Amino acid sequence: MKAKVIMLLHLFGLDVLFLGLIEKLLLGLSKRLAAMKEAAQRSLDRCKIRNGD
């Protein structure tokens, strides 16, 4: 079943569109995770300064 869907997508050229969509979603997720990492690091730095470590 999965192979048939992939063949139909390829036939109509939609497989490239879906790959592009997945790539954009992963890029957005990567940027969001990087921003969350930076926010967590700043928070830890503030805690260290406050605690005198």
C-alpha positions as CSV (number, residue, x, y, z in Angstrom):
1,M,0.0,0.0,0.0
2,K,2.8,2.4,1.0
3,A,4.6,1.7,-2.3
4,K,1.5,2.4,-4.3
5,V,1.1,5.7,-2.6
6,I,4.7,6.6,-3.3
7,M,4.4,5.6,-6.9
8,L,1.3,7.8,-7.3
9,L,3.0,10.8,-5.7
10,H,6.0,10.3,-7.9
11,L,3.8,10.0,-11.0
12,F,2.2,13.4,-10.3
13,G,5.4,15.0,-9.1
14,L,4.1,15.5,-5.6
15,D,6.9,13.5,-3.9
16,V,9.3,16.4,-4.4
17,L,6.7,18.8,-2.9
18,F,6.3,16.6,0.2
19,L,10.1,16.3,0.6
20,G,10.4,20.1,0.4
21,L,7.6,20.4,3.0
22,I,9.3,18.0,5.3
23,E,12.6,19.8,4.9
24,K,11.0,23.1,5.8
25,L,9.4,21.6,8.8
26,L,12.6,20.1,10.0
27,L,14.5,23.4,9.5
28,G,11.9,25.2,11.5
29,L,12.1,22.6,14.3
30,S,15.8,22.9,14.3
31,K,15.7,26.7,14.7
32,R,13.1,26.4,17.4
33,L,15.2,23.9,19.3
34,A,18.3,26.1,19.0
35,A,16.3,29.0,20.4
36,M,15.1,26.9,23.3
37,K,18.6,25.7,24.0
38,E,19.9,29.3,24.1
39,A,17.1,30.3,26.5
40,A,17.8,27.4,28.8
41,Q,21.5,28.3,28.8
42,R,20.8,31.9,29.6
43,S,18.5,30.8,32.4
44,L,21.2,28.5,33.9
45,D,23.8,31.3,33.6
46,R,21.5,33.6,35.6
47,C,21.0,30.9,38.2
48,K,24.8,30.4,38.5
49,I,25.4,34.2,38.9
50,R,22.6,34.5,41.5
51,N,23.9,31.5,43.5
52,G,27.5,32.7,43.3
53,D,28.9,29.7,41.6
